[in-house]
Amino acid sequence: MLISEKNKYIFISIPKTGTTAIQSFLMENDNSCVMNAIQVGDNRIKINEHIKTKKLKELMGRAFDEYTVFTFIRDPESRGVSAYFFYKNGNTLKSHHITRNLMAWANVFLTKIFPFSLWSLIKPQKKLVDYFFDDNNNLLIDLVGKTDNLKEDLLSISEIIGIPLQDGDIPVKNRSKHLSVEEYYVNSVHKKLYDKLIEKDLKLYGKYRDSIYTGNITFNHLTYD
């Protein structure tokens, strides 16, 4: 999560949607943005990198409405494969927090012994929909880019939120090596079960994929039921 009080934007970091590259790009081009911390009154509060939008709004109160909130969305099936190989390659073993490291080791262990078809059914991911809506299904995101069009969408968003670009290059971070996504869903039973688990995310992604565009960016014209 990144926030700029100067340029009045918030980037919501959803796991496995290109967030590391996006955050690096924003911090290189906008020295006013702050990572994983917000100012509430006289207090600077540290927050989780992948904080849910509704929780952030609760912490910020009315000030939240003064910001343009954006995020990136990814095909949920592709996101699942990416998460699996992220753990399998040990990329999550970076935290200095003991509890998080224990959980990371457990996740890595599971991916070492279980194939994707089994792991994907027993290791739930953080849902996309949990980052988009509050408890009353009100949409909290203003701008949405797509991970598979990351460079173009991020450059467009940067122009919209008023970041003076110094570097138009967006380096790829944490890219995992694996077969094409389709290869991991060839088993029809597995695909049916997995798609049922991520049904709401698939529905959300479908609405953004097919929605109205201005340039490359999806604007907040959606409802969710």
Helices and strands as residue ranges (DSSP letters): E 2-4, E 9-11, H 19-29, E 33-35, E 37-40, E 43-46, H 53-60, G 61-66, E 68-73, H 76-88, H 98-113, H 116-122, H 129-132, E 143-146, G 147-149, H 150-161, G 181-185, H 188-197, H 199-209, E 213-214, E 217-219
